[in-house]
Amino acid sequence: MNIDDIDIAQVGVEFATEAGLRIIAAVLIFVIGRWVANRITRFVEKMMERAEFDPTLSRFLANILSAVLLVVVIIAAIGQLGVQTTSLLAVLGAAGLAVGLALQGSLSNFAAGVLIVAFRPYRVGDFIEAGGVAGTVEAVQIFTTVLKSPDNKRIVVPNSQITGGTIVNFSAHDTRRVDLVASCSYGDDLDKVRKVLEELLASDERILQEPAPVIAVAALNDSSVDFHVRPWVKSSDYWPVHFSLTEQIKKRFDAAGISIPFPQRDVHVYQHSKTD
């Protein structure tokens, strides 16, 4: 082995050693940096909770902070490998423009998420109907809103789909009105029916006195007289009261001898005699 071979081997060893150290350093920067980024995100999120920030806003900002810190860590790790970050940022900027044009839907979801956080049509914990689905809001993320359906399904809805349509927030107010229809036959005493309904509403402590419940004759149908029964309750009591009143109306009407009509049809059969 001559001197040139020894020099080449030595250079190769030095290069491999340097490259290996750079790779190890880059991996350590990524692993430790990601851990630090997660710790910072959790710390900021806890600080916002202590400052009593809105949960929707705090989680949204935490998601953005986590994404930004992760990008910084990745750039730092790549820089450790010897890649010029300035050129890399320029390339990423150009690539970002191209990707942005290709991912217009994602950008619109991000913009919609910012609008949701800014105008707050709903918050975490609210029960809403939006984007063709209904459920309790669990999180407002950068691109999507996560809902939990009443039967415990996880629903992920793009933010742009929510802001592009009608949003119904059932939890926006402390009280809600229960709308029921109680029908009786034309042969029943309307004053008696009204009294039975008034006693039923008065006996339920969950029904609010203000605003006062409404009991009114709403329609004279083909086979029934329809009463609109509209009490006000706390939003949390809406469905329990709705189900309870529906059952109690049937039981009270039966006990009072009030009939609940159902569609009927009289069929008359005529027999014609044949004549020769």
Secondary structure, 3 states (H helix, E strand, C coil): CCHHHHHHHHHHHHHHHHHHHHHHHHHHHHHHHHHHHHHHHHHHHHHHHHCCCCHHHHHHHHHHHHHHHHHHHHHHHHHHCCCCHHHHHHHHHHHHHHHHHHCHHHHHHHHHHHHHHHHCCCCCCCEEEECCEEEEEEEECCCEEEEECCCCCEEEEEHHHHHCCCCEECCCCCEEECCEEEEECCCCCHHHHHHHHHHHHHCCCCECCCCCCEEEEEEECCCCEEEEEECEEEHHHHHHHHHHHHHHHHHHHHHHCCCCCCCCCCCCCCCCCCCC
